[in-house]
Structure formats: C-alpha cells, structure tokens
Amino acid sequence: MSGAVDAVADKLGDQELGGADSPPQPMREFEVDLWLTDLNSTEIGIYQNSRNRAKSRQFTADMDIFGEIKEKGERVALLGYRSELWDKKTGMDKRLVIKLFSDKMNWRGTLDMMLGRSLQLTHGAKGIPVTAFSVNLANHDQIIQLERSASKWPMMPENFSFFVMKNLKEGQPAFFRLRRNWVSTGDDYILYDGNDRQIGKLNGRFFSIAGKWKVQLAKDVADTRLELVLQLFCGMLKFHGAAQQHLEDLRRGMRRGTWVPQLDAQESDLYLNPRRTR
C-alpha cells in the first residue's frame, strides 16, 4: 500500500507542489551546481586561497571549493570540502566535512559526517550503510542531525530526515523528510514536512557530470535555515556513494580487527553532554 502511495507521489513530483487538485503554490527556487574540476575562478591565483582564509577562519588551508549556489543566474554561495581529511586520510581519520560560504566568503554552515553515529546505525541495520551528518549553521543555536533512514529494503528509494527548531525556547520542531524518487533521470528527491505534505523538490540534472540540482520550495515553508540544510545536502550527494562505501569498509575492517574505533577530537566534541560539569 505504501508503495502505491509513493508511486503517486512520484507522479505529483513532476507537477506543481500542493497536489493535483490544489492551485499551484508560489515557489522559492535556487540552483546547486557542482563542478567537475578545481579550475574555478574562486581558487585560481597564487594568493587566492590565502585571501579566502583571511576572510573566514572557517576556510581552512585544505579547503577545496567544488560548487556554487545560484539564484536567478547569479552566484550567491559556494560549497567547499576538507580535501585533506577526505582525499588523503584512511580509516577512522577519513572524514567528510563540507562547508558553505556566501559569495563574499562569509561562513554560512558546516556539514560533518559523524562516523560514530553512522557506524552505530550501520551496525544496528546489520551492515546496511546508514550515513549520519551533523549540520552547524551560522547564527543558529541548534545542531541539526541529518540522517539516512536505516529502514531500507533493496531496490527501495532511500529517505533522509531531519528537524529544525522553529523556536528553541518553546521547543517547536519542524520535521522534514527527503525521499529519493523511484524513477528519475538524475538524483531527484521530494521534500515532505512532518504531515507528509509535499513541500519541495530537488531536481537533479541527468546530463551534469559532477551534479546539478534545481531546488524548489513552497514559499509558505521557505526558511533560510531549511534552505542552507538543502544546499549542504546537495553538496553531500557528490560524495554520497563514496561515503557509504567508506562505512562498509570501516565496519568490515573493525570486524576483522584492521581498524580500532577511535573518533576525531572535533567529532567527539559534538557528542559531549551540554549539561556536563565544566
């Protein structure tokens, strides 16, 4: 029964948001375009990387810019990742850290792959790789947990979920779910709210080698924090397959005794009890 419902939702995903009988909703749109190579105007030049580090302490020496966010054809933000951690490390030292910057190189947010949490969920799912990410946004007190669902049968579309606190003092969470389309020409995802109402789409471009998404959100739910999470999520999709393989390799290595579980100090900090005695 649920499969039939999802199939109907896929058909609606190619139409305007709100359902077949609902009037088209005003849309908030932006585009995430990932690059194939490092040869881009942001990093070209002998001193450009140093200039970027001077603008933001979040721009580390190993930061590699790999994509941009556009609105109405104009660049508004950039995506980068810690290439030293991801490309050159192995085992538990290999971590995915993606950062989002404004077009002026001001830091907007960071997505960290949480190896401890990911391995816990993968172990609980009996080996099915379940990636978990921690999202830290500028000027937002909440650490947002973005996780792939452990409930996934072979050949079934994957789901990611997260929630954003609308009001931290009053404890008001807004829940979201991203479900990959059953059949699509690219990496297409449908965004649902906590009532399973379709409120957005991530339309992947089939002919884009590195990755390109047109993101649409119903304006009645559009929120800066939600948009930043979706932008980081699209950036993560470039590494999604490799991240799952990394988890499988780690789990296999730990079972064989090849890797000893040990978390990076920065990841360990994200698990600390905020009410601990200091």
C-alpha angles and dihedrals in degrees: 000000000000089000091057091050091050091048090055089048089054090056091049089050089072091054133062116297119263102053136281095287096043125089114253111273124228107261135220109209139187136155130232112204119185120199127229097216139027092245099109134133092248095065104025112112133062096259101030095100091051091050091052091051089052090054095050132018086209090067099088126196091257095048111134116194109218108163150011140221118226134193118193089347095306124113112245103162145012134220124216138169137206098257094184092058097043106032103035107030128080137201117003090347091066107094135164114229118172123185132196122212134181118246086263089055096253112149116252105168150333132224115202124190104228105217095186094052092040092053091046091054092042090052090049090050090054095247102324103134109247113185120205125191135190116216120202114188128195113256092008121108097203123089102218117216113214113187140174112234116256089209100087129133120203113278092012120121116262125241132209123194139190141151134222122209108235090190119012095192093052094038097235112162124190110207125213137184128195114202123187114232118256092229122016141147091230139010095303122176133183119216118218130185126224091280091053090251113151106242105159150010137217106204112196119208111235096205095051110105098198098030137278130190134186106209121203125187130182104249093228089067100031110126131167093237093050091049092051091051090051092049091052090045091056089050090051091055089070087066098031099107093043091048091054091048089049090056092049090050092048094049092047091047093050092050089052093043093245094122127039110213108247126151128219114254092243092054092044089056090059090060096051120122108253089209095053119126110264 
